Amino acid sequence: MPRSVLHIELDNPKDYFEILRGEKFKGGAVNMKVEGNRLKADIEAVDPKTLIAITGSVIKQIRIIEQTEGLTKGLEE
C-alpha cells in the first residue's frame, strides 16, 4: 500500500485534530496525531492515484479550517 506522512506546523494543532481526527476514505485512511505544534497526518491508500487524492483532500480541509478561523477572528474584532 502506498503511504505518505504529512507534518504540518500550526498555531494550535489540537483544534484541527478535534475537527479532523482520523478519517476514512474509499480506498484509504488517514490517522492524525498532535506532536507539539505539529499535526501529523499518516495517509495510506490502495494505489498512488488514491494516495494523491486523499493527500489533497486533507490539505484542502486544513486550508478550509484555517480560512474559517480567520473569518471568525475578523468578526470578533
mmCIF file of the N, C-alpha and C atoms, coordinates in Angstrom:
data_MODEL
# 
_entry.id   MODEL 
# 
loop_
_atom_site.group_PDB 
_atom_site.id 
_atom_site.type_symbol 
_atom_site.label_atom_id 
_atom_site.label_alt_id 
_atom_site.label_comp_id 
_atom_site.label_asym_id 
_atom_site.label_entity_id 
_atom_site.label_seq_id 
_atom_site.pdbx_PDB_ins_code 
_atom_site.Cartn_x 
_atom_site.Cartn_y 
_atom_site.Cartn_z 
_atom_site.occupancy 
_atom_site.B_iso_or_equiv 
_atom_site.pdbx_formal_charge 
_atom_site.auth_seq_id 
_atom_site.auth_comp_id 
_atom_site.auth_asym_id 
_atom_site.auth_atom_id 
_atom_site.pdbx_PDB_model_num 
ATOM 1   N N  . MET A 1 1  ? 0.837   -1.184 0.000  1.00 0.00 ? 1  MET A N  1 
ATOM 2   C CA . MET A 1 1  ? 0.000   0.000  0.000  1.00 0.00 ? 1  MET A CA 1 
ATOM 3   C C  . MET A 1 1  ? 0.879   1.243  0.000  1.00 0.00 ? 1  MET A C  1 
ATOM 4   N N  . PRO A 1 2  ? 0.614   2.181  -0.894 1.00 0.00 ? 2  PRO A N  1 
ATOM 5   C CA . PRO A 1 2  ? 1.326   3.453  -0.850 1.00 0.00 ? 2  PRO A CA 1 
ATOM 6   C C  . PRO A 1 2  ? 0.989   4.211  0.428  1.00 0.00 ? 2  PRO A C  1 
ATOM 7   N N  . ARG A 1 3  ? 1.983   4.960  0.912  1.00 0.00 ? 3  ARG A N  1 
ATOM 8   C CA . ARG A 1 3  ? 1.811   5.653  2.188  1.00 0.00 ? 3  ARG A CA 1 
ATOM 9   C C  . ARG A 1 3  ? 2.502   7.006  2.127  1.00 0.00 ? 3  ARG A C  1 
ATOM 10  N N  . SER A 1 4  ? 1.934   7.969  2.833  1.00 0.00 ? 4  SER A N  1 
ATOM 11  C CA . SER A 1 4  ? 2.506   9.307  2.916  1.00 0.00 ? 4  SER A CA 1 
ATOM 12  C C  . SER A 1 4  ? 2.318   9.830  4.331  1.00 0.00 ? 4  SER A C  1 
ATOM 13  N N  . VAL A 1 5  ? 3.264   10.646 4.778  1.00 0.00 ? 5  VAL A N  1 
ATOM 14  C CA . VAL A 1 5  ? 3.152   11.268 6.092  1.00 0.00 ? 5  VAL A CA 1 
ATOM 15  C C  . VAL A 1 5  ? 3.345   12.771 5.919  1.00 0.00 ? 5  VAL A C  1 
ATOM 16  N N  . LEU A 1 6  ? 2.388   13.541 6.432  1.00 0.00 ? 6  LEU A N  1 
ATOM 17  C CA . LEU A 1 6  ? 2.474   14.994 6.400  1.00 0.00 ? 6  LEU A CA 1 
ATOM 18  C C  . LEU A 1 6  ? 2.711   15.509 7.810  1.00 0.00 ? 6  LEU A C  1 
ATOM 19  N N  . HIS A 1 7  ? 3.658   16.423 7.941  1.00 0.00 ? 7  HIS A N  1 
ATOM 20  C CA . HIS A 1 7  ? 3.883   17.132 9.200  1.00 0.00 ? 7  HIS A CA 1 
ATOM 21  C C  . HIS A 1 7  ? 3.563   18.588 8.922  1.00 0.00 ? 7  HIS A C  1 
ATOM 22  N N  . ILE A 1 8  ? 2.520   19.107 9.556  1.00 0.00 ? 8  ILE A N  1 
ATOM 23  C CA . ILE A 1 8  ? 2.064   20.460 9.298  1.00 0.00 ? 8  ILE A CA 1 
ATOM 24  C C  . ILE A 1 8  ? 2.158   21.263 10.588 1.00 0.00 ? 8  ILE A C  1 
ATOM 25  N N  . GLU A 1 9  ? 2.986   22.329 10.567 1.00 0.00 ? 9  GLU A N  1 
ATOM 26  C CA . GLU A 1 9  ? 3.124   23.181 11.746 1.00 0.00 ? 9  GLU A CA 1 
ATOM 27  C C  . GLU A 1 9  ? 1.968   24.166 11.799 1.00 0.00 ? 9  GLU A C  1 
ATOM 28  N N  . LEU A 1 10 ? 1.299   24.212 12.943 1.00 0.00 ? 10 LEU A N  1 
ATOM 29  C CA . LEU A 1 10 ? 0.128   25.066 13.136 1.00 0.00 ? 10 LEU A CA 1 
ATOM 30  C C  . LEU A 1 10 ? 0.223   25.762 14.487 1.00 0.00 ? 10 LEU A C  1 
ATOM 31  N N  . ASP A 1 11 ? -0.494  26.883 14.624 1.00 0.00 ? 11 ASP A N  1 
ATOM 32  C CA . ASP A 1 11 ? -0.506  27.598 15.902 1.00 0.00 ? 11 ASP A CA 1 
ATOM 33  C C  . ASP A 1 11 ? -1.168  26.777 17.000 1.00 0.00 ? 11 ASP A C  1 
ATOM 34  N N  . ASN A 1 12 ? -2.266  26.114 16.685 1.00 0.00 ? 12 ASN A N  1 
ATOM 35  C CA . ASN A 1 12 ? -2.972  25.309 17.678 1.00 0.00 ? 12 ASN A CA 1 
ATOM 36  C C  . ASN A 1 12 ? -3.450  24.013 17.025 1.00 0.00 ? 12 ASN A C  1 
ATOM 37  N N  . PRO A 1 13 ? -2.562  23.036 16.844 1.00 0.00 ? 13 PRO A N  1 
ATOM 38  C CA . PRO A 1 13 ? -2.937  21.820 16.124 1.00 0.00 ? 13 PRO A CA 1 
ATOM 39  C C  . PRO A 1 13 ? -4.021  20.991 16.803 1.00 0.00 ? 13 PRO A C  1 
ATOM 40  N N  . LYS A 1 14 ? -4.215  21.147 18.112 1.00 0.00 ? 14 LYS A N  1 
ATOM 41  C CA . LYS A 1 14 ? -5.250  20.369 18.804 1.00 0.00 ? 14 LYS A CA 1 
ATOM 42  C C  . LYS A 1 14 ? -6.641  20.714 18.278 1.00 0.00 ? 14 LYS A C  1 
ATOM 43  N N  . ASP A 1 15 ? -6.852  21.995 17.927 1.00 0.00 ? 15 ASP A N  1 
ATOM 44  C CA . ASP A 1 15 ? -8.149  22.394 17.372 1.00 0.00 ? 15 ASP A CA 1 
ATOM 45  C C  . ASP A 1 15 ? -8.414  21.680 16.057 1.00 0.00 ? 15 ASP A C  1 
ATOM 46  N N  . TYR A 1 16 ? -7.390  21.589 15.215 1.00 0.00 ? 16 TYR A N  1 
ATOM 47  C CA . TYR A 1 16 ? -7.536  20.914 13.926 1.00 0.00 ? 16 TYR A CA 1 
ATOM 48  C C  . TYR A 1 16 ? -7.782  19.424 14.136 1.00 0.00 ? 16 TYR A C  1 
ATOM 49  N N  . PHE A 1 17 ? -7.069  18.837 15.086 1.00 0.00 ? 17 PHE A N  1 
ATOM 50  C CA . PHE A 1 17 ? -7.222  17.413 15.374 1.00 0.00 ? 17 PHE A CA 1 
ATOM 51  C C  . PHE A 1 17 ? -8.640  17.100 15.819 1.00 0.00 ? 17 PHE A C  1 
ATOM 52  N N  . GLU A 1 18 ? -9.208  17.968 16.650 1.00 0.00 ? 18 GLU A N  1 
ATOM 53  C CA . GLU A 1 18 ? -10.573 17.745 17.133 1.00 0.00 ? 18 GLU A CA 1 
ATOM 54  C C  . GLU A 1 18 ? -11.574 17.762 15.990 1.00 0.00 ? 18 GLU A C  1 
ATOM 55  N N  . ILE A 1 19 ? -11.319 18.586 14.983 1.00 0.00 ? 19 ILE A N  1 
ATOM 56  C CA . ILE A 1 19 ? -12.236 18.676 13.850 1.00 0.00 ? 19 ILE A CA 1 
ATOM 57  C C  . ILE A 1 19 ? -12.020 17.522 12.875 1.00 0.00 ? 19 ILE A C  1 
ATOM 58  N N  . LEU A 1 20 ? -10.768 17.240 12.543 1.00 0.00 ? 20 LEU A N  1 
ATOM 59  C CA . LEU A 1 20 ? -10.469 16.254 11.502 1.00 0.00 ? 20 LEU A CA 1 
ATOM 60  C C  . LEU A 1 20 ? -10.400 14.821 12.010 1.00 0.00 ? 20 LEU A C  1 
ATOM 61  N N  . ARG A 1 21 ? -9.751  14.640 13.167 1.00 0.00 ? 21 ARG A N  1 
ATOM 62  C CA . ARG A 1 21 ? -9.496  13.295 13.706 1.00 0.00 ? 21 ARG A CA 1 
ATOM 63  C C  . ARG A 1 21 ? -8.982  12.367 12.622 1.00 0.00 ? 21 ARG A C  1 
ATOM 64  N N  . GLY A 1 22 ? -9.224  11.100 12.726 1.00 0.00 ? 22 GLY A N  1 
ATOM 65  C CA . GLY A 1 22 ? -8.849  10.163 11.674 1.00 0.00 ? 22 GLY A CA 1 
ATOM 66  C C  . GLY A 1 22 ? -10.035 9.966  10.744 1.00 0.00 ? 22 GLY A C  1 
ATOM 67  N N  . GLU A 1 23 ? -9.817  10.116 9.480  1.00 0.00 ? 23 GLU A N  1 
ATOM 68  C CA . GLU A 1 23 ? -10.909 9.952  8.527  1.00 0.00 ? 23 GLU A CA 1 
ATOM 69  C C  . GLU A 1 23 ? -10.669 8.719  7.675  1.00 0.00 ? 23 GLU A C  1 
ATOM 70  N N  . LYS A 1 24 ? -11.765 8.134  7.233  1.00 0.00 ? 24 LYS A N  1 
ATOM 71  C CA . LYS A 1 24 ? -11.675 7.014  6.307  1.00 0.00 ? 24 LYS A CA 1 
ATOM 72  C C  . LYS A 1 24 ? -12.153 7.474  4.947  1.00 0.00 ? 24 LYS A C  1 
ATOM 73  N N  . PHE A 1 25 ? -11.436 7.085  3.950  1.00 0.00 ? 25 PHE A N  1 
ATOM 74  C CA . PHE A 1 25 ? -11.786 7.413  2.582  1.00 0.00 ? 25 PHE A CA 1 
ATOM 75  C C  . PHE A 1 25 ? -11.942 6.109  1.807  1.00 0.00 ? 25 PHE A C  1 
ATOM 76  N N  . LYS A 1 26 ? -12.642 6.176  0.713  1.00 0.00 ? 26 LYS A N  1 
ATOM 77  C CA . LYS A 1 26 ? -12.765 5.000  -0.141 1.00 0.00 ? 26 LYS A CA 1 
ATOM 78  C C  . LYS A 1 26 ? -11.371 4.687  -0.692 1.00 0.00 ? 26 LYS A C  1 
ATOM 79  N N  . GLY A 1 27 ? -10.857 3.532  -0.354 1.00 0.00 ? 27 GLY A N  1 
ATOM 80  C CA . GLY A 1 27 ? -9.543  3.124  -0.841 1.00 0.00 ? 27 GLY A CA 1 
ATOM 81  C C  . GLY A 1 27 ? -8.384  3.581  0.018  1.00 0.00 ? 27 GLY A C  1 
ATOM 82  N N  . GLY A 1 28 ? -8.655  4.103  1.223  1.00 0.00 ? 28 GLY A N  1 
ATOM 83  C CA . GLY A 1 28 ? -7.562  4.540  2.086  1.00 0.00 ? 28 GLY A CA 1 
ATOM 84  C C  . GLY A 1 28 ? -8.049  5.050  3.418  1.00 0.00 ? 28 GLY A C  1 
ATOM 85  N N  . ALA A 1 29 ? -7.101  5.493  4.227  1.00 0.00 ? 29 ALA A N  1 
ATOM 86  C CA . ALA A 1 29 ? -7.428  6.005  5.556  1.00 0.00 ? 29 ALA A CA 1 
ATOM 87  C C  . ALA A 1 29 ? -6.401  7.041  5.971  1.00 0.00 ? 29 ALA A C  1 
ATOM 88  N N  . VAL A 1 30 ? -6.822  7.926  6.884  1.00 0.00 ? 30 VAL A N  1 
ATOM 89  C CA . VAL A 1 30 ? -5.945  8.952  7.432  1.00 0.00 ? 30 VAL A CA 1 
ATOM 90  C C  . VAL A 1 30 ? -5.982  8.850  8.949  1.00 0.00 ? 30 VAL A C  1 
ATOM 91  N N  . ASN A 1 31 ? -4.826  8.753  9.561  1.00 0.00 ? 31 ASN A N  1 
ATOM 92  C CA . ASN A 1 31 ? -4.714  8.773  11.017 1.00 0.00 ? 31 ASN A CA 1 
ATOM 93  C C  . ASN A 1 31 ? -3.946  10.031 11.395 1.00 0.00 ? 31 ASN A C  1 
ATOM 94  N N  . MET A 1 32 ? -4.503  10.804 12.322 1.00 0.00 ? 32 MET A N  1 
ATOM 95  C CA . MET A 1 32 ? -3.869  12.059 12.713 1.00 0.00 ? 32 MET A CA 1 
ATOM 96  C C  . MET A 1 32 ? -3.454  12.023 14.167 1.00 0.00 ? 32 MET A C  1 
ATOM 97  N N  . LYS A 1 33 ? -2.329  12.708 14.433 1.00 0.00 ? 33 LYS A N  1 
ATOM 98  C CA . LYS A 1 33 ? -1.809  12.846 15.790 1.00 0.00 ? 33 LYS A CA 1 
ATOM 99  C C  . LYS A 1 33 ? -1.295  14.267 15.955 1.00 0.00 ? 33 LYS A C  1 
ATOM 100 N N  . VAL A 1 34 ? -1.304  14.750 17.189 1.00 0.00 ? 34 VAL A N  1 
ATOM 101 C CA . VAL A 1 34 ? -0.707  16.039 17.505 1.00 0.00 ? 34 VAL A CA 1 
ATOM 102 C C  . VAL A 1 34 ? 0.646   15.765 18.145 1.00 0.00 ? 34 VAL A C  1 
ATOM 103 N N  . GLU A 1 35 ? 1.687   16.402 17.599 1.00 0.00 ? 35 GLU A N  1 
ATOM 104 C CA . GLU A 1 35 ? 3.041   16.269 18.131 1.00 0.00 ? 35 GLU A CA 1 
ATOM 105 C C  . GLU A 1 35 ? 3.594   17.672 18.359 1.00 0.00 ? 35 GLU A C  1 
ATOM 106 N N  . GLY A 1 36 ? 3.452   18.178 19.569 1.00 0.00 ? 36 GLY A N  1 
ATOM 107 C CA . GLY A 1 36 ? 3.911   19.540 19.864 1.00 0.00 ? 36 GLY A CA 1 
ATOM 108 C C  . GLY A 1 36 ? 3.062   20.559 19.114 1.00 0.00 ? 36 GLY A C  1 
ATOM 109 N N  . ASN A 1 37 ? 3.721   21.345 18.250 1.00 0.00 ? 37 ASN A N  1 
ATOM 110 C CA . ASN A 1 37 ? 2.983   22.330 17.456 1.00 0.00 ? 37 ASN A CA 1 
ATOM 111 C C  . ASN A 1 37 ? 2.734   21.824 16.042 1.00 0.00 ? 37 ASN A C  1 
ATOM 112 N N  . ARG A 1 38 ? 2.794   20.525 15.865 1.00 0.00 ? 38 ARG A N  1 
ATOM 113 C CA . ARG A 1 38 ? 2.583   19.920 14.550 1.00 0.00 ? 38 ARG A CA 1 
ATOM 114 C C  . ARG A 1 38 ? 1.394   18.974 14.549 1.00 0.00 ? 38 ARG A C  1 
ATOM 115 N N  . LEU A 1 39 ? 0.746   18.943 13.414 1.00 0.00 ? 39 LEU A N  1 
ATOM 116 C CA . LEU A 1 39 ? -0.294  17.959 13.161 1.00 0.00 ? 39 LEU A CA 1 
ATOM 117 C C  . LEU A 1 39 ? 0.318   16.942 12.200 1.00 0.00 ? 39 LEU A C  1 
ATOM 118 N N  . LYS A 1 40 ? 0.326   15.694 12.606 1.00 0.00 ? 40 LYS A N  1 
ATOM 119 C CA . LYS A 1 40 ? 0.897   14.635 11.771 1.00 0.00 ? 40 LYS A CA 1 
ATOM 120 C C  . LYS A 1 40 ? -0.240  13.833 11.159 1.00 0.00 ? 40 LYS A C  1 
ATOM 121 N N  . ALA A 1 41 ? -0.263  13.774 9.830  1.00 0.00 ? 41 ALA A N  1 
ATOM 122 C CA . ALA A 1 41 ? -1.277  13.004 9.113  1.00 0.00 ? 41 ALA A CA 1 
ATOM 123 C C  . ALA A 1 41 ? -0.585  11.826 8.434  1.00 0.00 ? 41 ALA A C  1 
ATOM 124 N N  . ASP A 1 42 ? -0.927  10.633 8.841  1.00 0.00 ? 42 ASP A N  1 
ATOM 125 C CA . ASP A 1 42 ? -0.393  9.401  8.262  1.00 0.00 ? 42 ASP A CA 1 
ATOM 126 C C  . ASP A 1 42 ? -1.453  8.871  7.294  1.00 0.00 ? 42 ASP A C  1 
ATOM 127 N N  . ILE A 1 43 ? -1.119  8.855  6.012  1.00 0.00 ? 43 ILE A N  1 
ATOM 128 C CA . ILE A 1 43 ? -2.087  8.532  4.970  1.00 0.00 ? 43 ILE A CA 1 
ATOM 129 C C  . ILE A 1 43 ? -1.699  7.225  4.287  1.00 0.00 ? 43 ILE A C  1 
ATOM 130 N N  . GLU A 1 44 ? -2.653  6.309  4.176  1.00 0.00 ? 44 GLU A N  1 
ATOM 131 C CA . GLU A 1 44 ? -2.457  5.052  3.457  1.00 0.00 ? 44 GLU A CA 1 
ATOM 132 C C  . GLU A 1 44 ? -3.535  4.923  2.402  1.00 0.00 ? 44 GLU A C  1 
ATOM 133 N N  . ALA A 1 45 ? -3.168  4.353  1.250  1.00 0.00 ? 45 ALA A N  1 
ATOM 134 C CA . ALA A 1 45 ? -4.127  4.191  0.162  1.00 0.00 ? 45 ALA A CA 1 
ATOM 135 C C  . ALA A 1 45 ? -3.828  2.909  -0.604 1.00 0.00 ? 45 ALA A C  1 
ATOM 136 N N  . VAL A 1 46 ? -4.801  2.497  -1.413 1.00 0.00 ? 46 VAL A N  1 
ATOM 137 C CA . VAL A 1 46 ? -4.649  1.254  -2.173 1.00 0.00 ? 46 VAL A CA 1 
ATOM 138 C C  . VAL A 1 46 ? -3.756  1.428  -3.402 1.00 0.00 ? 46 VAL A C  1 
ATOM 139 N N  . ASP A 1 47 ? -3.668  2.670  -3.916 1.00 0.00 ? 47 ASP A N  1 
ATOM 140 C CA . ASP A 1 47 ? -2.824  2.914  -5.088 1.00 0.00 ? 47 ASP A CA 1 
ATOM 141 C C  . ASP A 1 47 ? -2.336  4.367  -5.059 1.00 0.00 ? 47 ASP A C  1 
ATOM 142 N N  . PRO A 1 48 ? -1.320  4.698  -5.866 1.00 0.00 ? 48 PRO A N  1 
ATOM 143 C CA . PRO A 1 48 ? -0.767  6.056  -5.848 1.00 0.00 ? 48 PRO A CA 1 
ATOM 144 C C  . PRO A 1 48 ? -1.783  7.149  -6.194 1.00 0.00 ? 48 PRO A C  1 
ATOM 145 N N  . LYS A 1 49 ? -2.678  6.891  -7.116 1.00 0.00 ? 49 LYS A N  1 
ATOM 146 C CA . LYS A 1 49 ? -3.682  7.888  -7.505 1.00 0.00 ? 49 LYS A CA 1 
ATOM 147 C C  . LYS A 1 49 ? -4.584  8.233  -6.322 1.00 0.00 ? 49 LYS A C  1 
ATOM 148 N N  . THR A 1 50 ? -5.019  7.230  -5.591 1.00 0.00 ? 50 THR A N  1 
ATOM 149 C CA . THR A 1 50 ? -5.865  7.445  -4.415 1.00 0.00 ? 50 THR A CA 1 
ATOM 150 C C  . THR A 1 50 ? -5.075  8.169  -3.326 1.00 0.00 ? 50 THR A C  1 
ATOM 151 N N  . LEU A 1 51 ? -3.801  7.835  -3.169 1.00 0.00 ? 51 LEU A N  1 
ATOM 152 C CA . LEU A 1 51 ? -2.946  8.492  -2.180 1.00 0.00 ? 51 LEU A CA 1 
ATOM 153 C C  . LEU A 1 51 ? -2.869  9.994  -2.454 1.00 0.00 ? 51 LEU A C  1 
ATOM 154 N N  . ILE A 1 52 ? -2.684  10.365 -3.709 1.00 0.00 ? 52 ILE A N  1 
ATOM 155 C CA . ILE A 1 52 ? -2.614  11.780 -4.081 1.00 0.00 ? 52 ILE A CA 1 
ATOM 156 C C  . ILE A 1 52 ? -3.951  12.468 -3.821 1.00 0.00 ? 52 ILE A C  1 
ATOM 157 N N  . ALA A 1 53 ? -5.052  11.813 -4.141 1.00 0.00 ? 53 ALA A N  1 
ATOM 158 C CA . ALA A 1 53 ? -6.381  12.387 -3.924 1.00 0.00 ? 53 ALA A CA 1 
ATOM 159 C C  . ALA A 1 53 ? -6.659  12.604 -2.435 1.00 0.00 ? 53 ALA A C  1 
ATOM 160 N N  . ILE A 1 54 ? -6.320  11.637 -1.613 1.00 0.00 ? 54 ILE A N  1 
ATOM 161 C CA . ILE A 1 54 ? -6.557  11.756 -0.175 1.00 0.00 ? 54 ILE A CA 1 
ATOM 162 C C  . ILE A 1 54 ? -5.665  12.841 0.416  1.00 0.00 ? 54 ILE A C  1 
ATOM 163 N N  . THR A 1 55 ? -4.405  12.892 -0.006 1.00 0.00 ? 55 THR A N  1 
ATOM 164 C CA . THR A 1 55 ? -3.483  13.919 0.482  1.00 0.00 ? 55 THR A CA 1 
ATOM 165 C C  . THR A 1 55 ? -4.018  15.312 0.148  1.00 0.00 ? 55 THR A C  1 
ATOM 166 N N  . GLY A 1 56 ? -4.486  15.486 -1.074 1.00 0.00 ? 56 GLY A N  1 
ATOM 167 C CA . GLY A 1 56 ? -5.074  16.764 -1.475 1.00 0.00 ? 56 GLY A CA 1 
ATOM 168 C C  . GLY A 1 56 ? -6.297  17.111 -0.652 1.00 0.00 ? 56 GLY A C  1 
ATOM 169 N N  . SER A 1 57 ? -7.110  16.120 -0.327 1.00 0.00 ? 57 SER A N  1 
ATOM 170 C CA . SER A 1 57 ? -8.315  16.344 0.469  1.00 0.00 ? 57 SER A CA 1 
ATOM 171 C C  . SER A 1 57 ? -7.957  16.795 1.883  1.00 0.00 ? 57 SER A C  1 
ATOM 172 N N  . VAL A 1 58 ? -6.962  16.178 2.481  1.00 0.00 ? 58 VAL A N  1 
ATOM 173 C CA . VAL A 1 58 ? -6.534  16.552 3.831  1.00 0.00 ? 58 VAL A CA 1 
ATOM 174 C C  . VAL A 1 58 ? -6.019  17.992 3.832  1.00 0.00 ? 58 VAL A C  1 
ATOM 175 N N  . ILE A 1 59 ? -5.200  18.339 2.853  1.00 0.00 ? 59 ILE A N  1 
ATOM 176 C CA . ILE A 1 59 ? -4.663  19.695 2.767  1.00 0.00 ? 59 ILE A CA 1 
ATOM 177 C C  . ILE A 1 59 ? -5.800  20.700 2.567  1.00 0.00 ? 59 ILE A C  1 
ATOM 178 N N  . LYS A 1 60 ? -6.765  20.352 1.738  1.00 0.00 ? 60 LYS A N  1 
ATOM 179 C CA . LYS A 1 60 ? -7.907  21.241 1.489  1.00 0.00 ? 60 LYS A CA 1 
ATOM 180 C C  . LYS A 1 60 ? -8.721  21.452 2.761  1.00 0.00 ? 60 LYS A C  1 
ATOM 181 N N  . GLN A 1 61 ? -8.945  20.387 3.523  1.00 0.00 ? 61 GLN A N  1 
ATOM 182 C CA . GLN A 1 61 ? -9.709  20.506 4.767  1.00 0.00 ? 61 GLN A CA 1 
ATOM 183 C C  . GLN A 1 61 ? -8.996  21.415 5.763  1.00 0.00 ? 61 GLN A C  1 
ATOM 184 N N  . ILE A 1 62 ? -7.681  21.284 5.858  1.00 0.00 ? 62 ILE A N  1 
ATOM 185 C CA . ILE A 1 62 ? -6.912  22.136 6.768  1.00 0.00 ? 62 ILE A CA 1 
ATOM 186 C C  . ILE A 1 62 ? -6.983  23.589 6.311  1.00 0.00 ? 62 ILE A C  1 
ATOM 187 N N  . ARG A 1 63 ? -6.893  23.816 5.016  1.00 0.00 ? 63 ARG A N  1 
ATOM 188 C CA . ARG A 1 63 ? -6.988  25.184 4.478  1.00 0.00 ? 63 ARG A CA 1 
ATOM 189 C C  . ARG A 1 63 ? -8.362  25.783 4.780  1.00 0.00 ? 63 ARG A C  1 
ATOM 190 N N  . ILE A 1 64 ? -9.424  25.013 4.639  1.00 0.00 ? 64 ILE A N  1 
ATOM 191 C CA . ILE A 1 64 ? -10.778 25.500 4.927  1.00 0.00 ? 64 ILE A CA 1 
ATOM 192 C C  . ILE A 1 64 ? -10.922 25.858 6.401  1.00 0.00 ? 64 ILE A C  1 
ATOM 193 N N  . ILE A 1 65 ? -10.398 25.031 7.276  1.00 0.00 ? 65 ILE A N  1 
ATOM 194 C CA . ILE A 1 65 ? -10.453 25.321 8.713  1.00 0.00 ? 65 ILE A CA 1 
ATOM 195 C C  . ILE A 1 65 ? -9.690  26.604 9.004  1.00 0.00 ? 65 ILE A C  1 
ATOM 196 N N  . GLU A 1 66 ? -8.517  26.762 8.405  1.00 0.00 ? 66 GLU A N  1 
ATOM 197 C CA . GLU A 1 66 ? -7.699  27.959 8.598  1.00 0.00 ? 66 GLU A CA 1 
ATOM 198 C C  . GLU A 1 66 ? -8.444  29.208 8.123  1.00 0.00 ? 66 GLU A C  1 
ATOM 199 N N  . GLN A 1 67 ? -9.075  29.134 6.962  1.00 0.00 ? 67 GLN A N  1 
ATOM 200 C CA . GLN A 1 67 ? -9.819  30.278 6.429  1.00 0.00 ? 67 GLN A CA 1 
ATOM 201 C C  . GLN A 1 67 ? -11.028 30.608 7.299  1.00 0.00 ? 67 GLN A C  1 
ATOM 202 N N  . THR A 1 68 ? -11.725 29.595 7.763  1.00 0.00 ? 68 THR A N  1 
ATOM 203 C CA . THR A 1 68 ? -12.887 29.800 8.625  1.00 0.00 ? 68 THR A CA 1 
ATOM 204 C C  . THR A 1 68 ? -12.467 30.436 9.945  1.00 0.00 ? 68 THR A C  1 
ATOM 205 N N  . GLU A 1 69 ? -11.362 29.979 10.485 1.00 0.00 ? 69 GLU A N  1 
ATOM 206 C CA . GLU A 1 69 ? -10.853 30.555 11.729 1.00 0.00 ? 69 GLU A CA 1 
ATOM 207 C C  . GLU A 1 69 ? -10.494 32.026 11.520 1.00 0.00 ? 69 GLU A C  1 
ATOM 208 N N  . GLY A 1 70 ? -9.903  32.355 10.362 1.00 0.00 ? 70 GLY A N  1 
ATOM 209 C CA . GLY A 1 70 ? -9.584  33.735 10.051 1.00 0.00 ? 70 GLY A CA 1 
ATOM 210 C C  . GLY A 1 70 ? -10.816 34.604 9.956  1.00 0.00 ? 70 GLY A C  1 
ATOM 211 N N  . LEU A 1 71 ? -11.879 34.055 9.379  1.00 0.00 ? 71 LEU A N  1 
ATOM 212 C CA . LEU A 1 71 ? -13.123 34.815 9.273  1.00 0.00 ? 71 LEU A CA 1 
ATOM 213 C C  . LEU A 1 71 ? -13.746 35.077 10.645 1.00 0.00 ? 71 LEU A C  1 
ATOM 214 N N  . THR A 1 72 ? -13.745 34.069 11.501 1.00 0.00 ? 72 THR A N  1 
ATOM 215 C CA . THR A 1 72 ? -14.351 34.238 12.827 1.00 0.00 ? 72 THR A CA 1 
ATOM 216 C C  . THR A 1 72 ? -13.553 35.215 13.674 1.00 0.00 ? 72 THR A C  1 
ATOM 217 N N  . LYS A 1 73 ? -12.226 35.230 13.530 1.00 0.00 ? 73 LYS A N  1 
ATOM 218 C CA . LYS A 1 73 ? -11.425 36.191 14.260 1.00 0.00 ? 73 LYS A CA 1 
ATOM 219 C C  . LYS A 1 73 ? -11.720 37.598 13.786 1.00 0.00 ? 73 LYS A C  1 
ATOM 220 N N  . GLY A 1 74 ? -11.961 37.763 12.492 1.00 0.00 ? 74 GLY A N  1 
ATOM 221 C CA . GLY A 1 74 ? -12.294 39.067 11.934 1.00 0.00 ? 74 GLY A CA 1 
ATOM 222 C C  . GLY A 1 74 ? -13.635 39.585 12.450 1.00 0.00 ? 74 GLY A C  1 
ATOM 223 N N  . LEU A 1 75 ? -14.577 38.686 12.688 1.00 0.00 ? 75 LEU A N  1 
ATOM 224 C CA . LEU A 1 75 ? -15.892 39.074 13.192 1.00 0.00 ? 75 LEU A CA 1 
ATOM 225 C C  . LEU A 1 75 ? -15.841 39.463 14.674 1.00 0.00 ? 75 LEU A C  1 
ATOM 226 N N  . GLU A 1 76 ? -14.932 38.840 15.411 1.00 0.00 ? 76 GLU A N  1 
ATOM 227 C CA . GLU A 1 76 ? -14.824 39.098 16.841 1.00 0.00 ? 76 GLU A CA 1 
ATOM 228 C C  . GLU A 1 76 ? -14.227 40.470 17.123 1.00 0.00 ? 76 GLU A C  1 
ATOM 229 N N  . GLU A 1 77 ? -13.416 40.969 16.203 1.00 0.00 ? 77 GLU A N  1 
ATOM 230 C CA . GLU A 1 77 ? -12.728 42.251 16.430 1.00 0.00 ? 77 GLU A CA 1 
ATOM 231 C C  . GLU A 1 77 ? -13.565 43.434 16.147 1.00 0.00 ? 77 GLU A C  1 
# 
